[in-house]
Amino acid sequence: MAMEIDSVVARQRVDDLEAAIPFYERLTGRAAGRFAFAGVRLASVGPFLLFCGSDEAVQRVAGVGATLTVGDLAAAVEEAVAAGATVVMPVQPTPNGHRAVLRHPHGGVYEYVGP
């Protein structure tokens, strides 16, 4: 059975998180959920993940092309690796579930998140 990706979240670095949030809330019609992780301030607004912080802190967030939400993270990682992906960061807990970072065979780096 093929892995199912439930949604794709676009990542956008912004200079001023609080100044950027109203645009994305209006664009999506959704309220922002704010949180912090590893020295980075983030806001989830519909299909967008906005983030800001020092260059050093945002490197691990900015180096990922998109976030892929999956229903079964362990199975998704296993299937992606079997298909040729490599694990950049193994499954670990985050403020909003669990995550793993994988490099796809053609070079793209993606964060997989799930319960």
Biopython code that builds the backbone (N, CA, C, O; Angstrom):
import numpy as np
from Bio.PDB.StructureBuilder import StructureBuilder

atoms = [
    (1, "MET", "N", (0.849, -1.180, 0.000)),
    (1, "MET", "CA", (0.000, 0.000, 0.000)),
    (1, "MET", "C", (0.897, 1.247, 0.000)),
    (1, "MET", "O", (1.858, 1.330, 0.765)),
    (2, "ALA", "N", (0.580, 2.184, -0.842)),
    (2, "ALA", "CA", (1.368, 3.403, -0.950)),
    (2, "ALA", "C", (1.102, 4.344, 0.224)),
    (2, "ALA", "O", (-0.008, 4.424, 0.750)),
    (3, "MET", "N", (2.158, 5.049, 0.611)),
    (3, "MET", "CA", (2.036, 6.051, 1.674)),
    (3, "MET", "C", (1.104, 7.157, 1.183)),
    (3, "MET", "O", (1.109, 7.508, 0.003)),
    (4, "GLU", "N", (0.316, 7.693, 2.089)),
    (4, "GLU", "CA", (-0.573, 8.794, 1.737)),
    (4, "GLU", "C", (-0.124, 10.061, 2.429)),
    (4, "GLU", "O", (0.036, 10.096, 3.649)),
    (5, "ILE", "N", (0.078, 11.099, 1.639)),
    (5, "ILE", "CA", (0.417, 12.415, 2.181)),
    (5, "ILE", "C", (-0.880, 13.177, 2.332)),
    (5, "ILE", "O", (-1.586, 13.411, 1.351)),
    (6, "ASP", "N", (-1.202, 13.571, 3.569)),
    (6, "ASP", "CA", (-2.471, 14.233, 3.856)),
    (6, "ASP", "C", (-2.480, 15.701, 3.445)),
    (6, "ASP", "O", (-3.504, 16.216, 2.995)),
    (7, "SER", "N", (-1.339, 16.377, 3.598)),
    (7, "SER", "CA", (-1.259, 17.780, 3.205)),
    (7, "SER", "C", (0.199, 18.189, 3.050)),
    (7, "SER", "O", (1.109, 17.535, 3.561)),
    (8, "VAL", "N", (0.391, 19.272, 2.340)),
    (8, "VAL", "CA", (1.718, 19.853, 2.142)),
    (8, "VAL", "C", (1.670, 21.270, 2.684)),
    (8, "VAL", "O", (0.770, 22.041, 2.351)),
    (9, "VAL", "N", (2.642, 21.610, 3.519)),
    (9, "VAL", "CA", (2.702, 22.933, 4.127)),
    (9, "VAL", "C", (3.882, 23.683, 3.528)),
    (9, "VAL", "O", (5.022, 23.223, 3.592)),
    (10, "ALA", "N", (3.591, 24.850, 2.942)),
    (10, "ALA", "CA", (4.633, 25.703, 2.370)),
    (10, "ALA", "C", (5.332, 26.462, 3.490)),
    (10, "ALA", "O", (4.682, 26.968, 4.405)),
    (11, "ARG", "N", (6.641, 26.540, 3.415)),
    (11, "ARG", "CA", (7.439, 27.233, 4.439)),
    (11, "ARG", "C", (7.876, 28.590, 3.914)),
    (11, "ARG", "O", (8.275, 28.720, 2.757)),
    (12, "GLN", "N", (7.796, 29.600, 4.774)),
    (12, "GLN", "CA", (8.176, 30.952, 4.378)),
    (12, "GLN", "C", (8.903, 31.643, 5.516)),
    (12, "GLN", "O", (8.340, 31.838, 6.594)),
    (13, "ARG", "N", (10.159, 32.014, 5.276)),
    (13, "ARG", "CA", (10.881, 32.803, 6.271)),
    (13, "ARG", "C", (10.437, 34.258, 6.143)),
    (13, "ARG", "O", (10.318, 34.789, 5.038)),
    (14, "VAL", "N", (10.196, 34.889, 7.281)),
    (14, "VAL", "CA", (9.796, 36.295, 7.306)),
    (14, "VAL", "C", (10.709, 37.048, 8.269)),
    (14, "VAL", "O", (11.265, 36.461, 9.197)),
    (15, "ASP", "N", (10.857, 38.339, 8.044)),
    (15, "ASP", "CA", (11.685, 39.161, 8.925)),
    (15, "ASP", "C", (10.981, 39.455, 10.247)),
    (15, "ASP", "O", (11.607, 39.470, 11.306)),
    (16, "ASP", "N", (9.673, 39.688, 10.171)),
    (16, "ASP", "CA", (8.893, 40.057, 11.348)),
    (16, "ASP", "C", (7.639, 39.188, 11.383)),
    (16, "ASP", "O", (6.691, 39.426, 10.636)),
    (17, "LEU", "N", (7.640, 38.195, 12.240)),
    (17, "LEU", "CA", (6.544, 37.231, 12.294)),
    (17, "LEU", "C", (5.207, 37.908, 12.577)),
    (17, "LEU", "O", (4.222, 37.640, 11.890)),
    (18, "GLU", "N", (5.165, 38.770, 13.568)),
    (18, "GLU", "CA", (3.904, 39.416, 13.944)),
    (18, "GLU", "C", (3.366, 40.322, 12.834)),
    (18, "GLU", "O", (2.153, 40.453, 12.675)),
    (19, "ALA", "N", (4.255, 40.939, 12.075)),
    (19, "ALA", "CA", (3.812, 41.789, 10.963)),
    (19, "ALA", "C", (3.296, 40.952, 9.791)),
    (19, "ALA", "O", (2.411, 41.397, 9.061)),
    (20, "ALA", "N", (3.835, 39.753, 9.603)),
    (20, "ALA", "CA", (3.445, 38.905, 8.475)),
    (20, "ALA", "C", (2.137, 38.157, 8.722)),
    (20, "ALA", "O", (1.378, 37.910, 7.784)),
    (21, "ILE", "N", (1.874, 37.801, 9.956)),
    (21, "ILE", "CA", (0.717, 36.945, 10.276)),
    (21, "ILE", "C", (-0.612, 37.500, 9.762)),
    (21, "ILE", "O", (-1.377, 36.728, 9.183)),
    (22, "PRO", "N", (-0.942, 38.791, 9.933)),
    (22, "PRO", "CA", (-2.252, 39.265, 9.465)),
    (22, "PRO", "C", (-2.509, 39.019, 7.971)),
    (22, "PRO", "O", (-3.635, 38.706, 7.585)),
    (23, "PHE", "N", (-1.484, 39.158, 7.138)),
    (23, "PHE", "CA", (-1.658, 38.894, 5.701)),
    (23, "PHE", "C", (-2.092, 37.449, 5.484)),
    (23, "PHE", "O", (-3.056, 37.191, 4.763)),
    (24, "TYR", "N", (-1.387, 36.510, 6.101)),
    (24, "TYR", "CA", (-1.681, 35.096, 5.898)),
    (24, "TYR", "C", (-3.006, 34.686, 6.534)),
    (24, "TYR", "O", (-3.693, 33.808, 6.012)),
    (25, "GLU", "N", (-3.372, 35.309, 7.650)),
    (25, "GLU", "CA", (-4.685, 35.042, 8.239)),
    (25, "GLU", "C", (-5.791, 35.513, 7.302)),
    (25, "GLU", "O", (-6.795, 34.824, 7.121)),
    (26, "ARG", "N", (-5.604, 36.671, 6.718)),
    (26, "ARG", "CA", (-6.619, 37.187, 5.782)),
    (26, "ARG", "C", (-6.664, 36.334, 4.517)),
    (26, "ARG", "O", (-7.741, 36.031, 4.003)),
    (27, "LEU", "N", (-5.500, 35.952, 4.023)),
    (27, "LEU", "CA", (-5.408, 35.147, 2.805)),
    (27, "LEU", "C", (-6.103, 33.794, 2.971)),
    (27, "LEU", "O", (-6.798, 33.333, 2.065)),
    (28, "THR", "N", (-5.911, 33.163, 4.124)),
    (28, "THR", "CA", (-6.435, 31.812, 4.333)),
    (28, "THR", "C", (-7.753, 31.762, 5.087)),
    (28, "THR", "O", (-8.447, 30.747, 5.053)),
    (29, "GLY", "N", (-8.108, 32.855, 5.772)),
    (29, "GLY", "CA", (-9.303, 32.848, 6.597)),
    (29, "GLY", "C", (-9.139, 32.043, 7.875)),
    (29, "GLY", "O", (-10.128, 31.656, 8.498)),
    (30, "ARG", "N", (-7.898, 31.789, 8.268)),
    (30, "ARG", "CA", (-7.617, 30.991, 9.463)),
    (30, "ARG", "C", (-6.740, 31.759, 10.434)),
    (30, "ARG", "O", (-5.916, 32.579, 10.029)),
    (31, "ALA", "N", (-6.923, 31.488, 11.709)),
    (31, "ALA", "CA", (-6.101, 32.120, 12.746)),
    (31, "ALA", "C", (-4.755, 31.403, 12.843)),
    (31, "ALA", "O", (-4.662, 30.194, 12.632)),
    (32, "ALA", "N", (-3.739, 32.155, 13.158)),
    (32, "ALA", "CA", (-2.390, 31.605, 13.294)),
    (32, "ALA", "C", (-2.238, 30.869, 14.614)),
    (32, "ALA", "O", (-2.747, 31.301, 15.649)),
    (33, "GLY", "N", (-1.541, 29.770, 14.559)),
    (33, "GLY", "CA", (-1.119, 29.053, 15.760)),
    (33, "GLY", "C", (0.366, 29.320, 15.939)),
    (33, "GLY", "O", (1.171, 28.940, 15.088)),
    (34, "ARG", "N", (0.735, 29.962, 17.027)),
    (34, "ARG", "CA", (2.128, 30.344, 17.244)),
    (34, "ARG", "C", (2.821, 29.337, 18.151)),
    (34, "ARG", "O", (2.218, 28.806, 19.083)),
    (35, "PHE", "N", (4.110, 29.080, 17.865)),
    (35, "PHE", "CA", (4.913, 28.227, 18.734)),
    (35, "PHE", "C", (6.393, 28.492, 18.460)),
    (35, "PHE", "O", (6.749, 29.170, 17.496)),
    (36, "ALA", "N", (7.227, 27.957, 19.306)),
    (36, "ALA", "CA", (8.679, 28.101, 19.155)),
    (36, "ALA", "C", (9.303, 26.716, 19.157)),
    (36, "ALA", "O", (8.797, 25.790, 19.791)),
    (37, "PHE", "N", (10.418, 26.589, 18.432)),
    (37, "PHE", "CA", (11.115, 25.314, 18.362)),
    (37, "PHE", "C", (12.577, 25.576, 18.024)),
    (37, "PHE", "O", (12.883, 26.192, 17.004)),
    (38, "ALA", "N", (13.460, 25.114, 18.867)),
    (38, "ALA", "CA", (14.909, 25.190, 18.630)),
    (38, "ALA", "C", (15.376, 26.609, 18.311)),
    (38, "ALA", "O", (16.188, 26.808, 17.407)),
    (39, "GLY", "N", (14.869, 27.588, 19.046)),
    (39, "GLY", "CA", (15.303, 28.965, 18.859)),
    (39, "GLY", "C", (14.645, 29.700, 17.713)),
    (39, "GLY", "O", (15.045, 30.815, 17.380)),
    (40, "VAL", "N", (13.638, 29.089, 17.104)),
    (40, "VAL", "CA", (12.930, 29.692, 15.977)),
    (40, "VAL", "C", (11.487, 29.963, 16.407)),
    (40, "VAL", "O", (10.853, 29.117, 17.037)),
    (41, "ARG", "N", (10.978, 31.140, 16.066)),
    (41, "ARG", "CA", (9.566, 31.466, 16.299)),
    (41, "ARG", "C", (8.804, 31.111, 15.033)),
    (41, "ARG", "O", (9.221, 31.462, 13.930)),
    (42, "LEU", "N", (7.682, 30.411, 15.195)),
    (42, "LEU", "CA", (6.915, 29.931, 14.056)),
    (42, "LEU", "C", (5.443, 30.247, 14.211)),
    (42, "LEU", "O", (4.948, 30.448, 15.320)),
    (43, "ALA", "N", (4.751, 30.288, 13.082)),
    (43, "ALA", "CA", (3.297, 30.437, 13.072)),
    (43, "ALA", "C", (2.752, 29.559, 11.956)),
    (43, "ALA", "O", (3.202, 29.633, 10.812)),
    (44, "SER", "N", (1.789, 28.736, 12.301)),
    (44, "SER", "CA", (1.110, 27.900, 11.331)),
    (44, "SER", "C", (-0.196, 28.601, 10.972)),
    (44, "SER", "O", (-1.038, 28.849, 11.835)),
    (45, "VAL", "N", (-0.356, 28.921, 9.677)),
    (45, "VAL", "CA", (-1.561, 29.618, 9.211)),
    (45, "VAL", "C", (-2.057, 28.890, 7.969)),
    (45, "VAL", "O", (-1.523, 29.077, 6.876)),
    (46, "GLY", "N", (-3.075, 28.063, 8.142)),
    (46, "GLY", "CA", (-3.562, 27.276, 7.010)),
    (46, "GLY", "C", (-2.425, 26.443, 6.443)),
    (46, "GLY", "O", (-1.748, 25.737, 7.191)),
    (47, "PRO", "N", (-2.200, 26.513, 5.128)),
    (47, "PRO", "CA", (-1.146, 25.700, 4.522)),
    (47, "PRO", "C", (0.241, 26.360, 4.554)),
    (47, "PRO", "O", (1.137, 25.935, 3.824)),
    (48, "PHE", "N", (0.426, 27.374, 5.375)),
    (48, "PHE", "CA", (1.704, 28.086, 5.454)),
    (48, "PHE", "C", (2.338, 27.917, 6.831)),
    (48, "PHE", "O", (1.652, 27.938, 7.853)),
    (49, "LEU", "N", (3.639, 27.751, 6.839)),
    (49, "LEU", "CA", (4.412, 27.759, 8.066)),
    (49, "LEU", "C", (5.390, 28.920, 7.963)),
    (49, "LEU", "O", (6.365, 28.867, 7.213)),
    (50, "LEU", "N", (5.113, 29.968, 8.729)),
    (50, "LEU", "CA", (5.970, 31.152, 8.745)),
    (50, "LEU", "C", (6.985, 30.985, 9.858)),
    (50, "LEU", "O", (6.670, 30.427, 10.909)),
    (51, "PHE", "N", (8.199, 31.463, 9.638)),
    (51, "PHE", "CA", (9.204, 31.349, 10.687)),
    (51, "PHE", "C", (10.184, 32.495, 10.627)),
    (51, "PHE", "O", (10.424, 33.078, 9.569)),
    (52, "CYS", "N", (10.753, 32.814, 11.789)),
    (52, "CYS", "CA", (11.767, 33.856, 11.867)),
    (52, "CYS", "C", (12.718, 33.550, 13.006)),
    (52, "CYS", "O", (12.396, 32.804, 13.931)),
    (53, "GLY", "N", (13.881, 34.137, 12.917)),
    (53, "GLY", "CA", (14.916, 33.950, 13.923)),
    (53, "GLY", "C", (16.258, 34.306, 13.319)),
    (53, "GLY", "O", (16.346, 34.751, 12.174)),
    (54, "SER", "N", (17.287, 34.105, 14.093)),
    (54, "SER", "CA", (18.641, 34.394, 13.602)),
    (54, "SER", "C", (18.987, 33.439, 12.464)),
    (54, "SER", "O", (18.408, 32.358, 12.356)),
    (55, "ASP", "N", (19.928, 33.838, 11.622)),
    (55, "ASP", "CA", (20.344, 32.982, 10.516)),
    (55, "ASP", "C", (20.759, 31.603, 11.011)),
    (55, "ASP", "O", (20.414, 30.586, 10.410)),
    (56, "GLU", "N", (21.494, 31.583, 12.101)),
    (56, "GLU", "CA", (21.965, 30.311, 12.653)),
    (56, "GLU", "C", (20.803, 29.423, 13.089)),
    (56, "GLU", "O", (20.794, 28.223, 12.813)),
    (57, "ALA", "N", (19.826, 30.013, 13.769)),
    (57, "ALA", "CA", (18.697, 29.233, 14.282)),
    (57, "ALA", "C", (17.802, 28.713, 13.172)),
    (57, "ALA", "O", (17.311, 27.587, 13.263)),
    (58, "VAL", "N", (17.574, 29.495, 12.129)),
    (58, "VAL", "CA", (16.629, 29.082, 11.092)),
    (58, "VAL", "C", (17.239, 28.153, 10.053)),
    (58, "VAL", "O", (16.516, 27.661, 9.187)),
    (59, "GLN", "N", (18.518, 27.898, 10.105)),
    (59, "GLN", "CA", (19.145, 27.027, 9.109)),
    (59, "GLN", "C", (18.462, 25.675, 8.991)),
    (59, "GLN", "O", (18.236, 25.186, 7.884)),
    (60, "ARG", "N", (18.131, 25.066, 10.126)),
    (60, "ARG", "CA", (17.521, 23.740, 10.037)),
    (60, "ARG", "C", (16.072, 23.804, 9.575)),
    (60, "ARG", "O", (15.550, 22.809, 9.073)),
    (61, "VAL", "N", (15.408, 24.945, 9.729)),
    (61, "VAL", "CA", (14.045, 25.106, 9.224)),
    (61, "VAL", "C", (14.076, 25.498, 7.746)),
    (61, "VAL", "O", (13.301, 24.978, 6.943)),
    (62, "ALA", "N", (14.975, 26.416, 7.396)),
    (62, "ALA", "CA", (15.038, 26.937, 6.032)),
    (62, "ALA", "C", (15.571, 25.918, 5.032)),
    (62, "ALA", "O", (15.309, 26.042, 3.836)),
    (63, "GLY", "N", (16.306, 24.922, 5.491)),
    (63, "GLY", "CA", (16.881, 23.935, 4.587)),
    (63, "GLY", "C", (15.897, 22.877, 4.117)),
    (63, "GLY", "O", (16.270, 21.968, 3.377)),
    (64, "VAL", "N", (14.648, 22.987, 4.538)),
    (64, "VAL", "CA", (13.623, 22.010, 4.192)),
    (64, "VAL", "C", (12.651, 22.643, 3.203)),
    (64, "VAL", "O", (12.168, 23.754, 3.420)),
    (65, "GLY", "N", (12.366, 21.929, 2.114)),
    (65, "GLY", "CA", (11.519, 22.472, 1.061)),
    (65, "GLY", "C", (10.059, 22.638, 1.446)),
    (65, "GLY", "O", (9.426, 23.623, 1.066)),
    (66, "ALA", "N", (9.522, 21.694, 2.190)),
    (66, "ALA", "CA", (8.114, 21.730, 2.596)),
    (66, "ALA", "C", (7.908, 20.722, 3.707)),
    (66, "ALA", "O", (8.764, 19.877, 3.968)),
    (67, "THR", "N", (6.766, 20.824, 4.352)),
    (67, "THR", "CA", (6.376, 19.869, 5.376)),
    (67, "THR", "C", (5.269, 18.992, 4.803)),
    (67, "THR", "O", (4.289, 19.497, 4.256)),
    (68, "LEU", "N", (5.428, 17.692, 4.929)),
    (68, "LEU", "CA", (4.449, 16.730, 4.443)),
    (68, "LEU", "C", (3.776, 16.088, 5.657)),
    (68, "LEU", "O", (4.444, 15.456, 6.475)),
    (69, "THR", "N", (2.476, 16.246, 5.774)),
    (69, "THR", "CA", (1.736, 15.673, 6.889)),
    (69, "THR", "C", (1.255, 14.282, 6.492)),
    (69, "THR", "O", (0.653, 14.099, 5.434)),
    (70, "VAL", "N", (1.528, 13.305, 7.353)),
    (70, "VAL", "CA", (1.155, 11.921, 7.076)),
    (70, "VAL", "C", (0.424, 11.337, 8.287)),
    (70, "VAL", "O", (0.620, 11.793, 9.414)),
    (71, "GLY", "N", (-0.406, 10.342, 8.053)),
    (71, "GLY", "CA", (-1.161, 9.719, 9.136)),
    (71, "GLY", "C", (-0.344, 8.744, 9.957)),
    (71, "GLY", "O", (-0.627, 8.551, 11.140)),
    (72, "ASP", "N", (0.664, 8.123, 9.359)),
    (72, "ASP", "CA", (1.506, 7.142, 10.051)),
    (72, "ASP", "C", (2.955, 7.478, 9.731)),
    (72, "ASP", "O", (3.481, 7.063, 8.699)),
    (73, "LEU", "N", (3.597, 8.228, 10.617)),
    (73, "LEU", "CA", (4.948, 8.722, 10.370)),
    (73, "LEU", "C", (5.952, 7.586, 10.208)),
    (73, "LEU", "O", (6.756, 7.608, 9.276)),
    (74, "ALA", "N", (5.921, 6.610, 11.083)),
    (74, "ALA", "CA", (6.883, 5.503, 11.004)),
    (74, "ALA", "C", (6.760, 4.771, 9.669)),
    (74, "ALA", "O", (7.770, 4.455, 9.040)),
    (75, "ALA", "N", (5.541, 4.502, 9.238)),
    (75, "ALA", "CA", (5.324, 3.809, 7.966)),
    (75, "ALA", "C", (5.771, 4.671, 6.791)),
    (75, "ALA", "O", (6.344, 4.160, 5.829)),
    (76, "ALA", "N", (5.512, 5.977, 6.864)),
    (76, "ALA", "CA", (5.905, 6.880, 5.779)),
    (76, "ALA", "C", (7.429, 6.927, 5.643)),
    (76, "ALA", "O", (7.957, 6.888, 4.532)),
    (77, "VAL", "N", (8.126, 7.011, 6.766)),
    (77, "VAL", "CA", (9.593, 7.031, 6.725)),
    (77, "VAL", "C", (10.108, 5.712, 6.160)),
    (77, "VAL", "O", (10.994, 5.703, 5.306)),
    (78, "GLU", "N", (9.557, 4.609, 6.631)),
    (78, "GLU", "CA", (9.986, 3.291, 6.158)),
    (78, "GLU", "C", (9.779, 3.148, 4.650)),
    (78, "GLU", "O", (10.652, 2.654, 3.937)),
    (79, "GLU", "N", (8.628, 3.581, 4.184)),
    (79, "GLU", "CA", (8.333, 3.461, 2.755)),
    (79, "GLU", "C", (9.210, 4.377, 1.919)),
    (79, "GLU", "O", (9.681, 3.980, 0.853)),
    (80, "ALA", "N", (9.435, 5.600, 2.388)),
    (80, "ALA", "CA", (10.286, 6.533, 1.643)),
    (80, "ALA", "C", (11.718, 6.019, 1.564)),
    (80, "ALA", "O", (12.352, 6.114, 0.513)),
    (81, "VAL", "N", (12.231, 5.479, 2.662)),
    (81, "VAL", "CA", (13.594, 4.923, 2.666)),
    (81, "VAL", "C", (13.673, 3.723, 1.725)),
    (81, "VAL", "O", (14.649, 3.572, 0.990)),
    (82, "ALA", "N", (12.664, 2.882, 1.744)),
    (82, "ALA", "CA", (12.643, 1.722, 0.846)),
    (82, "ALA", "C", (12.642, 2.151, -0.617)),
    (82, "ALA", "O", (13.139, 1.433, -1.485)),
    (83, "ALA", "N", (12.072, 3.341, -0.885)),
    (83, "ALA", "CA", (12.007, 3.858, -2.254)),
    (83, "ALA", "C", (13.264, 4.644, -2.641)),
    (83, "ALA", "O", (13.391, 5.070, -3.789)),
    (84, "GLY", "N", (14.203, 4.843, -1.691)),
    (84, "GLY", "CA", (15.453, 5.507, -2.035)),
    (84, "GLY", "C", (15.766, 6.770, -1.268)),
    (84, "GLY", "O", (16.819, 7.368, -1.486)),
    (85, "ALA", "N", (14.879, 7.202, -0.365)),
    (85, "ALA", "CA", (15.163, 8.395, 0.440)),
    (85, "ALA", "C", (16.192, 8.051, 1.519)),
    (85, "ALA", "O", (16.365, 6.885, 1.873)),
    (86, "THR", "N", (16.872, 9.073, 2.036)),
    (86, "THR", "CA", (17.788, 8.886, 3.153)),
    (86, "THR", "C", (17.311, 9.735, 4.321)),
    (86, "THR", "O", (16.749, 10.814, 4.134)),
    (87, "VAL", "N", (17.539, 9.239, 5.508)),
    (87, "VAL", "CA", (17.120, 9.942, 6.715)),
    (87, "VAL", "C", (18.177, 10.985, 7.072)),
    (87, "VAL", "O", (19.338, 10.652, 7.306)),
    (88, "VAL", "N", (17.760, 12.248, 7.110)),
    (88, "VAL", "CA", (18.628, 13.351, 7.537)),
    (88, "VAL", "C", (18.504, 13.512, 9.047)),
    (88, "VAL", "O", (19.495, 13.734, 9.743)),
    (89, "MET", "N", (17.262, 13.396, 9.549)),
    (89, "MET", "CA", (16.981, 13.486, 10.988)),
    (89, "MET", "C", (15.928, 12.433, 11.308)),
    (89, "MET", "O", (14.839, 12.454, 10.734)),
    (90, "PRO", "N", (16.238, 11.517, 12.212)),
    (90, "PRO", "CA", (15.254, 10.471, 12.542)),
    (90, "PRO", "C", (14.042, 11.044, 13.272)),
    (90, "PRO", "O", (14.033, 12.205, 13.681)),
    (91, "VAL", "N", (13.045, 10.220, 13.423)),
    (91, "VAL", "CA", (11.805, 10.630, 14.096)),
    (91, "VAL", "C", (12.141, 11.154, 15.493)),
    (91, "VAL", "O", (12.884, 10.535, 16.255)),
    (92, "GLN", "N", (11.564, 12.317, 15.798)),
    (92, "GLN", "CA", (11.740, 12.933, 17.116)),
    (92, "GLN", "C", (10.492, 13.717, 17.469)),
    (92, "GLN", "O", (9.746, 14.125, 16.579)),
    (93, "PRO", "N", (10.248, 13.936, 18.769)),
    (93, "PRO", "CA", (9.060, 14.705, 19.174)),
    (93, "PRO", "C", (9.235, 16.195, 18.883)),
    (93, "PRO", "O", (10.350, 16.718, 18.903)),
    (94, "THR", "N", (8.115, 16.867, 18.613)),
    (94, "THR", "CA", (8.080, 18.311, 18.392)),
    (94, "THR", "C", (6.871, 18.874, 19.137)),
    (94, "THR", "O", (6.074, 18.107, 19.679)),
    (95, "PRO", "N", (6.721, 20.200, 19.174)),
    (95, "PRO", "CA", (5.551, 20.776, 19.851)),
    (95, "PRO", "C", (4.213, 20.370, 19.227)),
    (95, "PRO", "O", (3.176, 20.449, 19.887)),
    (96, "ASN", "N", (4.226, 19.938, 17.966)),
    (96, "ASN", "CA", (2.966, 19.603, 17.290)),
    (96, "ASN", "C", (2.903, 18.149, 16.822)),
    (96, "ASN", "O", (2.228, 17.860, 15.834)),
    (97, "GLY", "N", (3.581, 17.234, 17.497)),
    (97, "GLY", "CA", (3.560, 15.822, 17.122)),
    (97, "GLY", "C", (4.960, 15.255, 17.063)),
    (97, "GLY", "O", (5.750, 15.415, 17.993)),
    (98, "HIS", "N", (5.259, 14.590, 15.961)),
    (98, "HIS", "CA", (6.592, 14.030, 15.728)),
    (98, "HIS", "C", (7.027, 14.392, 14.322)),
    (98, "HIS", "O", (6.197, 14.648, 13.450)),
    (99, "ARG", "N", (8.335, 14.410, 14.109)),
    (99, "ARG", "CA", (8.859, 14.766, 12.788)),
    (99, "ARG", "C", (10.066, 13.934, 12.449)),
    (99, "ARG", "O", (10.751, 13.409, 13.326)),
    (100, "ALA", "N", (10.318, 13.822, 11.152)),
    (100, "ALA", "CA", (11.548, 13.255, 10.614)),
    (100, "ALA", "C", (11.879, 14.087, 9.379)),
    (100, "ALA", "O", (10.981, 14.632, 8.736)),
    (101, "VAL", "N", (13.143, 14.185, 9.053)),
    (101, "VAL", "CA", (13.555, 14.911, 7.853)),
    (101, "VAL", "C", (14.243, 13.922, 6.926)),
    (101, "VAL", "O", (15.162, 13.207, 7.326)),
    (102, "LEU", "N", (13.783, 13.893, 5.678)),
    (102, "LEU", "CA", (14.303, 12.954, 4.691)),
    (102, "LEU", "C", (14.790, 13.692, 3.449)),
    (102, "LEU", "O", (14.226, 14.711, 3.050)),
    (103, "ARG", "N", (15.844, 13.157, 2.850)),
    (103, "ARG", "CA", (16.309, 13.663, 1.555)),
    (103, "ARG", "C", (15.822, 12.669, 0.500)),
    (103, "ARG", "O", (16.142, 11.481, 0.550)),
    (104, "HIS", "N", (15.048, 13.175, -0.449)),
    (104, "HIS", "CA", (14.548, 12.326, -1.520)),
    (104, "HIS", "C", (15.675, 12.028, -2.505)),
    (104, "HIS", "O", (16.659, 12.768, -2.550)),
    (105, "PRO", "N", (15.554, 10.968, -3.289)),
    (105, "PRO", "CA", (16.643, 10.546, -4.172)),
    (105, "PRO", "C", (17.097, 11.606, -5.171)),
    (105, "PRO", "O", (18.215, 11.537, -5.681)),
    (106, "HIS", "N", (16.243, 12.578, -5.452)),
    (106, "HIS", "CA", (16.597, 13.598, -6.441)),
    (106, "HIS", "C", (17.063, 14.896, -5.787)),
    (106, "HIS", "O", (17.196, 15.916, -6.463)),
    (107, "GLY", "N", (17.314, 14.865, -4.473)),
    (107, "GLY", "CA", (17.916, 16.004, -3.780)),
    (107, "GLY", "C", (17.013, 16.826, -2.893)),
    (107, "GLY", "O", (17.517, 17.549, -2.033)),
    (108, "GLY", "N", (15.714, 16.754, -3.054)),
    (108, "GLY", "CA", (14.814, 17.549, -2.225)),
    (108, "GLY", "C", (14.824, 17.080, -0.779)),
    (108, "GLY", "O", (14.873, 15.880, -0.511)),
    (109, "VAL", "N", (14.779, 18.025, 0.152)),
    (109, "VAL", "CA", (14.748, 17.698, 1.567)),
    (109, "VAL", "C", (13.386, 18.105, 2.118)),
    (109, "VAL", "O", (12.952, 19.244, 1.945)),
    (110, "TYR", "N", (12.708, 17.155, 2.791)),
    (110, "TYR", "CA", (11.357, 17.395, 3.273)),
    (110, "TYR", "C", (11.208, 16.918, 4.704)),
    (110, "TYR", "O", (11.786, 15.914, 5.119)),
    (111, "GLU", "N", (10.400, 17.686, 5.453)),
    (111, "GLU", "CA", (10.044, 17.299, 6.805)),
    (111, "GLU", "C", (8.746, 16.508, 6.711)),
    (111, "GLU", "O", (7.789, 16.944, 6.071)),
    (112, "TYR", "N", (8.720, 15.361, 7.343)),
    (112, "TYR", "CA", (7.508, 14.546, 7.445)),
    (112, "TYR", "C", (7.007, 14.715, 8.885)),
    (112, "TYR", "O", (7.783, 14.549, 9.826)),
    (113, "VAL", "N", (5.741, 15.037, 9.067)),
    (113, "VAL", "CA", (5.181, 15.166, 10.412)),
    (113, "VAL", "C", (3.951, 14.282, 10.541)),
    (113, "VAL", "O", (3.212, 14.051, 9.584)),
    (114, "GLY", "N", (3.763, 13.802, 11.752)),
    (114, "GLY", "CA", (2.619, 12.951, 12.021)),
    (114, "GLY", "C", (2.437, 12.791, 13.514)),
    (114, "GLY", "O", (3.234, 13.280, 14.315)),
    (115, "PRO", "N", (1.379, 12.101, 13.867)),
    (115, "PRO", "CA", (1.100, 11.908, 15.295)),
    (115, "PRO", "C", (2.152, 11.019, 15.960)),
    (115, "PRO", "O", (2.069, 10.755, 17.159)),
]
sb = StructureBuilder()
sb.init_structure("model")
sb.init_model(0)
sb.init_chain("A")
sb.init_seg("    ")
for serial, (resi, resn, name, xyz) in enumerate(atoms, 1):
    if name == "N":
        sb.init_residue(resn, " ", resi, " ")
    sb.init_atom(name, np.array(xyz, "f"), 0.0, 1.0, " ", f" {name:<3s}", serial, name[0])
structure = sb.get_structure()
